[in-house]
Amino acid sequence: MNSLSSVLPATGMPLLAGFVLMLAFALGTWGISVFKRDASIVDAVWSLMLLLGALTYALAAPAAGERAGWVLGLTAVWAIRLSGHIIWRGWGEPEDHRYQAIRARNQPGFAWKSAYLVFALQAVLAWIVSLPLYAAASGRAALGWLDVAGLLLVAAGILVESLADLQLAQFRARPGNKGRVMDRGLWRYSRHPNYFGEFCVWWGFYLVALSAAGGSFASIIFIVSPLLMSVLLLKVSGVTLLEKDIAERRPGYREYVAATNAFFPGPRRRSSGSETTQGKG
């Protein structure tokens, strides 16, 4: 097996450069958020922080190869699509209610506190999640079946996430669906198929990092990325937070919960109520 130093050449500088650039980008966005009084714009730029990291790592690699090109390309597709979707979804809308709650809990002075409570924190998280992207750019192991499996999983995750977002947007665009719970298409088999797609993306990048590391000890470091993303999606800013009070805001959501898996897609269960035709929000 390769040593850690041979798998991650000059580890410190590219990773440090990536972190500094992500943090600078986050704090620049923070300045805009203070002017707009909308901290939720961080959601629209978070994926772009990761793209910035991937680009930095690829440029810093002494001899970025085919693996780095594939990873950078898929990261760009994922990041630009997700950022564009969030910008389009929130255009003209007030600050997301989750950030309104954070703002209320941290007054007075939230405008300044948000620099580290929201934006710097998101930069740190993005940097940790970006570790497999660095591994792909700097690893020298030959391409193998793990690369193929990982890249296919990333592509599938992007497709699932994109389709789920599109289906939900189309559902919400119909006036007759206002206040109803989305349980059609991919949402029929998972209450959060978009988050499941995101989950697949980062476990896919981890498989590529594992291949790039050539089975070295470095793979222990890379697994922090998909594990952190899984915790965020399931327990922090994803499923748990979104469903905290949704049953009170969406009549019929309890029946939807009883019939539908929370995260991993699966067949619907029989519920005591009638078949739901309401909507996710």
N, C-alpha and C positions, 0 to 999 in steps of 0.2 A: 504494500500500500504506500502511496505517496505520503510524505511528511506534510504537516500543516503548512510549513513555510513554502513548500513547492506548490501546494494547491492555492495558497493565498499570497502571492508575491507582493511585497511592499504593502501589506494589509492596511497599515495605519493611514497613509496619505489619501488614497482614493475614498476610503470610508469617511474620513474626517472631512474631506472636500464635499462629499455628498451630503453629509449632515449640515455643514455650514450653509450650503446652497439651499437646502430644504428649509432650514430655520430662517434664512433671510427672506425666502419667498413667503413663508408663513407670516412673518412679521410685517412684510409689505402688505399682505392681504389684511392683516389686523388693522393697519392704518386706514384702509378703505372701509373696513367694518365700523370703525369709530365714526367716520363721517356719515355712513349710511344708518348707523344705529341698528346693525343687523349682523350679529356674530355667526348666524347660520350659514353665511357665505363660505365658511371654512369647509363645509361639505362639498362644495363645488370645486374646490382647489385641492382637496386632499389627494385625489388620484393623480393630479398633475405633479404633486411633490414626488410621488413614486416614479413617475416618468422622468422627472428631472434627475432623480437618483440613478435610474437605469442608464440614462444618457451619459451622466458623469462617469459611471463605472466603465461603460463601453469605451469612452474616449481615453480613460486613464489606463486601460489594459494595454500591456506592451504588444500583444498580438491577438486582438479580439478576432475570434473565428466565426464559423457558421453558427455555433450554438448561441453566441452573443447576439448575432444578427436576428435569429429567430425570436429570442427572448425580448430584445428591444422592440421588434416589430409588434409582437403580441401585446407587450406592455403599452405601446402607443395606442393600439386599437382599443384596448380595455380602458385606458385612462381618458382618452379624448371622448369616447362614447359616453362613459359614465359622467364625466364633467359636463358635457353638453346636455345630457338628459336632466341632470339636477338643475342646471341653469334654466333650461326650458320649463321644467316643472315649477320652479319657484319664481319665475318672472312676474313681477308686479304683485307678488304676495308679501305679507308681513313676515317678520322674523319667525322662524319655525317655533312651535310651542315648546319644544324641548329646550331651546336656548332661551326662550322667554322665562322659563322656570329657573334656569341657571342664573340668568340676569337678576331675577327677583331675590334669589338666595344670597347673592353676593353684592348687594348694595350696602352702603354707597361705594362709588368708585369702580363699578364693574367695567367701565370703558378701559381703565388701566389694567385691572385684574385680568381681563380677558386675554391680554397679551400672553400671559403664562398659563392661565387656567384652561384656555381653549386653543390658542394658535400655537404656542410653543409646545404644548403637550401633543398636539396633532403632528407636529414635525418630528418629535421624538418617536412617536408610534410609527409614523411612516418610515423613518430610518430603520427601525428594528424590522419592520415587515419587508424592507427592501434587501435584506441580507442575501436571500437566494438570487436576486438579480445581480448582485456583486459576484457571487460564486460563479454564475453562468458566464460572466464577462471575463473572469480571471482564471477559471479552471482550465487545465491543459489536458485533461483526460480525453480520450477519443470519444466521439459520439457513439451512443449505444442504445439499447432497447429502452432504458429508463428515460432517455431524452425523448424518444418517440412517444412513450406512454405519457410523460409529463406534458409535452406540448399538445397532445391530443386532449388531455384533461383540461388544460388551460383554454383551448379553443372551445371545447364543449361548455365549459363554465361561462365563457363570454356569451355564447349563443343562448344558453338558458337564461342568464341574467337579462340579456337584451330583449328576448321574447317575452319574459315575464313583465318587464317594465312597459313594453309596447302594449301588451294585453291589458294591463291595469290602466294605462293612459287612455286607451280606446273606451274602456268601460266607464271611466270617470267622465269622459267627454259627452256621454249621452245623458241629457237632463233627467230622464226617467230613472236613472240609477243613483241619483243624489241620496246620500244617507244609507245606501244599501251596501252589503258586504260582497266583495268579489270572490266568487267560488267557481269560476269557469276557467277553461284552458289549463295552464300549468297550476293555477291557484286552486284547482279542484283537488290536487294531489299533495299540495304543501301550502301552508299558510304564508310561507315566506320563500317562494322559489327563487326570487332574485338574490336573497342572501345565500341560498344553497349554491347558486351559480358562482357567487363570490368565493365561497368556501372551496369550490372545485378549482378555481383559478389559482389560489395560493398553495393548495396542496400539489397542484400540477407543477408550479414553479419550484416547489421543494424537491420533487422528483428529478427535475433537471439539475438542480443544485447538487443533489446526491450523486448524480452521474458525473457532474463536473468535478466533484471532489474525489472521484475515483475510489470511493469507499473509505476515505480517511476519517480521522477523528473530527475533522472540520464539520462533518454532517451533523454532529451534535449541536453545533452552533446554529446551523441553518434551520433546524426544526423549530427554533423559537418563533420564527416568522409565521408558519401556518398555525401553530398552537395559539399564538397571540391573536391572530385573526379569528380563529374559531371561538375563543373566549369573548372577543368583542362582538361577534355576530350573534352568539347565543345568549350571553349573560350580561353584556354591558350596554352598548349603544344599539343593538339590533333587536332580536326577538323580545327579550325581557322588557326593555324600555318601551317599545312600541305597543306591547300588549298590556302595559301596566294599568291603563284606564280605558282601553278601547271598547270593552264590553259595555261601559256606561255611555260611550259616545255613539256606538253602532248597535242598534237593536238587532238581535239575531246572531250576534257574534259568538255568544256562548254555544249556540247550536252548531255553528261553524267549527268552533274549537273541538266540540265533541265528535265531529265527523271527520276531521281533517288533521293529518300530521302537522306538527309545528314547523318542522324544518326539512328532514329527509323525505323526499316524495314517496308516497305509498298509496295503496288502495284506500278509498274512503270507508269509514266505519259507519255502521248503522247508528243513528242517534234517536233519542226518544222523541224529538220533535219532527216536524215535517222537513222535507228537502229544502235546504236554504238556497235562495237566489239573491242573497244580499251581497254587499261589497266590502272589500278590504280597504282600510285607510289608515 
